[in-house]
Amino acid sequence: KFFEMYLKHKKSRLNLKVSCYNQEKLLAEYQGQYVAFK
């Protein structure tokens, strides 16, 4: 049971990292487009 909880925890942390990374990438792309637009 503990192992399952641990795996879930690891997976959720990974998902959090991925979403943060995607947000940063999106932000960078958005800023790049904004600069290009200007």
Distance bins in CASP14 RR format, pairs under 12 A and 6 or more apart:
PFRMAT RR
TARGET T0000
AUTHOR 0000-0000-0000
RMODE 2
METHOD distances of the structure
MODEL  1
1 7 0 0 0 0 0 1 0 0 0 0 0
1 8 0 0 0 0 0 1 0 0 0 0 0
2 8 0 0 0 0 0 1 0 0 0 0 0
2 9 0 0 0 0 0 1 0 0 0 0 0
3 9 0 0 0 0 0 1 0 0 0 0 0
3 10 0 0 0 0 0 1 0 0 0 0 0
4 10 0 0 0 0 0 1 0 0 0 0 0
4 11 0 0 0 0 0 1 0 0 0 0 0
5 11 0 0 0 0 0 1 0 0 0 0 0
5 12 0 0 0 0 0 1 0 0 0 0 0
6 12 0 0 0 0 0 1 0 0 0 0 0
6 13 0 0 0 0 0 1 0 0 0 0 0
7 13 0 0 0 0 0 1 0 0 0 0 0
7 14 0 0 0 0 0 1 0 0 0 0 0
8 14 0 0 0 0 0 1 0 0 0 0 0
8 15 0 0 0 0 0 1 0 0 0 0 0
9 15 0 0 0 0 0 1 0 0 0 0 0
9 16 0 0 0 0 0 1 0 0 0 0 0
10 16 0 0 0 0 0 1 0 0 0 0 0
10 17 0 0 0 0 0 1 0 0 0 0 0
11 17 0 0 0 0 0 1 0 0 0 0 0
11 18 0 0 0 0 0 1 0 0 0 0 0
12 18 0 0 0 0 0 1 0 0 0 0 0
12 19 0 0 0 0 0 1 0 0 0 0 0
13 19 0 0 0 0 0 1 0 0 0 0 0
13 20 0 0 0 0 0 1 0 0 0 0 0
14 20 0 0 0 0 0 1 0 0 0 0 0
14 21 0 0 0 0 0 1 0 0 0 0 0
15 21 0 0 0 0 0 1 0 0 0 0 0
15 22 0 0 0 0 0 1 0 0 0 0 0
16 22 0 0 0 0 0 1 0 0 0 0 0
16 23 0 0 0 0 0 1 0 0 0 0 0
17 23 0 0 0 0 0 1 0 0 0 0 0
17 24 0 0 0 0 0 1 0 0 0 0 0
18 24 0 0 0 0 0 1 0 0 0 0 0
18 25 0 0 0 0 0 1 0 0 0 0 0
19 25 0 0 0 0 0 1 0 0 0 0 0
19 26 0 0 0 0 0 1 0 0 0 0 0
20 26 0 0 0 0 0 1 0 0 0 0 0
20 27 0 0 0 0 0 1 0 0 0 0 0
21 27 0 0 0 0 0 1 0 0 0 0 0
21 28 0 0 0 0 0 1 0 0 0 0 0
22 28 0 0 0 0 0 1 0 0 0 0 0
22 29 0 0 0 0 0 1 0 0 0 0 0
23 29 0 0 0 0 0 1 0 0 0 0 0
23 30 0 0 0 0 0 1 0 0 0 0 0
24 30 0 0 0 0 0 1 0 0 0 0 0
24 31 0 0 0 0 0 1 0 0 0 0 0
25 31 0 0 0 0 0 1 0 0 0 0 0
25 32 0 0 0 0 0 1 0 0 0 0 0
26 32 0 0 0 0 0 1 0 0 0 0 0
26 33 0 0 0 0 0 1 0 0 0 0 0
27 33 0 0 0 0 0 1 0 0 0 0 0
27 34 0 0 0 0 0 1 0 0 0 0 0
28 34 0 0 0 0 0 1 0 0 0 0 0
28 35 0 0 0 0 0 1 0 0 0 0 0
29 35 0 0 0 0 0 1 0 0 0 0 0
29 36 0 0 0 0 0 1 0 0 0 0 0
30 36 0 0 0 0 0 1 0 0 0 0 0
30 37 0 0 0 0 0 1 0 0 0 0 0
31 37 0 0 0 0 0 1 0 0 0 0 0
31 38 0 0 0 0 0 1 0 0 0 0 0
32 38 0 0 0 0 1 0 0 0 0 0 0
END
